[in-house]
Amino acid sequence: MVGVAYDCLANPLGAVRSSFEKAIASGSDPASFDGKDWGALDLFRHFLFDQAGLSQVPILNQKTVKWVQPNSLVRFRGMIQDMLGNEFYAGAYKDGTVWRTNKFMDVSQAPIDSSSDMRIWERNLLYCVPVPGQNSWTESSAEAVMHESMNWASQQREKRRRFEDEAVDKMDSIVSSYGSQGPPSAKKMREDGHPSQTTQFQESTTVATCSSRSMEPDIDRDSLACIVKIYDPPESELKLNEVFEFVGVLTLDSDFQVDKDENDDFSNGFSEDALVHFPPNKVPRLHCFIHRKLSVHDLIQSSPMMEPKPHLVKGIRETLLRHLTIVLGNDDLAAHFMLLHLLSRVNSRVDTVAVGKLSLNLTCFNKESVSVFGTQLSLAIENLLPITQCIPLTIDYLNTASLAPRKDYETNRLITGVLQLAEGTHLMIDETQLVSGTLNPVGVENARLLKNLMEFQKVEYDFKYYKMDMPVDIQLLILSEGKSNILPADLVIPFQPSSVGSSETVSAEALEAWRWYLTTLRSLPHSIDSEMQKVIENDLVEARQADRSLGGQDFSRLLTMGRLICMSLGETCLSLEHWQMVKELERLRRERLK
């Protein structure tokens, strides 16, 4: 054969089959492919990265799902909301004298004779959802991606049509030789790993790759979830609540059904039965070729690529501080602490202490001021950070909300909660609506969950028979009238605006620079030399002698502030000047608290 029979973008399964046939023709044993790649992934890496094809691959979301073709190559960005366990499938089988593969497919193309040679392989199932709280400005324009992909498709149409015609002819001969087959049933496998007499499989064919859908899938476009099928990865690579980009084959087979059988040896979440609660016409499947973990910085579109050099950083810091000061009614002190708060993150854990967090409680808000300054601040943070959430805290909310994720063993699913959030999420909690009232048991538990989140950066997951603490990295901002009793923040600052908040016209260039600043600088390395350590130790001893109420948490907070001030200026080593700034900010804050 001359040339490549299938292109990777519109007909990825053809490329998979082609590479499989080539590997078999070279003398490879299909048994050796379990947990290994036979060369298919190299084809896609070459197309995506060496040939810059990644930009041509449409992103699957609630906007693009209307026009993305089944069995084509797509990208899906989402958070791992649940891990559904493993699924066994017939990875390779002998069709007469010819070996065929079902890898990266839902089920097989041709019926597999019960006496045929077969290899049973395994894949992991992930339930992924759009990142909770991800702001719209981080998402690519659906129209731009669509036009880019369609332009690529038009260039390949003629070449693809010739090969599809050949594939149709080949498929017709296969179907006529086997006869008409009914829909596939659930997998029924004997203990020896082979299918029973009643087992049948039906493959998602590549013939339909470029054909129109007979029926548009009934998918919830407001929150498009996706079942991602992962092949042969180290388990440590994939963790709950992490955000990934998956590139693979999209399947939306609304005809595929799961027949649950009580005698199925692979029930209880270890076969297609695990997907019975996720109909394909509601939740698309993505058979993953390549995946990569995304950081907060990866969610920023068109961010300027530059080194965080101090002279450049200081200019951006000045303009951002000025912007935050205007948003906060010319409260310069609150703006400085807000900047440090927005740069904070958990960078390590020592026992139960989450080092690096800097939660902030702005007090002296009421129902009137929060409607002005609180709204402006919320919008400003939403425009600056990729992932933001807001909770209006009331007695009724505490008594009724499902904050903690919980395991439902009847459906074998993890039911999500409000606090199941991705790393790097900013969470604003408005306590100004909180009035006197009685908390029921649910409310008491929710208050405890929020306090644990604030103090330890952990969320307790309810697995019915036991509880499990999941470490998180969430920036917490509380707006309240007085100091919050439910959420003891690291920093408490009375809010003192000197003017009515006014809206500021911000250029797109300034926004891009601020977003880059906040996401890039928060990951800068940090160190303190021995000389500065002695200065800090002496200052902390003096402070303790002057105020016996100061404890270890206060000293830890001051060191965190020093690190954040150092980072905010693009520096990596704490200097005496930085430490003096920390002491001055703390002095002004304590004066205001009086």
Protein Blocks (a to p, Z undefined) as FASTA:
>chain_A
ZZjfbdfklmmmlmmmmmmmmmmmnopafklmgopaehlmmmmmmmmmmnopmmmpccdd
fklmmmmcghiacddddddfbdebjadddfbacehjaccdfehiabdfbdcdfkbccddd
ddddddddddehiafklpccfklmmmmmmmmmmmmmmmmmmmmmmmmmmmmmmmmmnopa
dddddddddfkopacfklccddddfklmmpccfbdcdddfklccdddddehiafklpcgh
iacdddddddddfkbccdddfklmkgghiafklmmmmcfklmccdddfbdcdddfklmpg
hiacddddfklmmmmmmmmmmmmmmmnoopaklmmmmmmmmmgccfbdehjbcghiacdd
dehiafklmmmmmmmmmmmmmmmpmbdcdddddfklmmmpcfbgcddfklopacddfklc
cehiacdddfklpccddddfklmmmmmmmmmmmmnopacddehjaccddddddddddddf
bdcfklccfbdcddddfbdcddddddfklmmmmmmmmmmmmmpccdddfklmmmmmmmmm
mmmmmmmkbcfklmmmmmmmmmmmmmmnopabdcfklmmmmmmmmmmmmmmmZZ
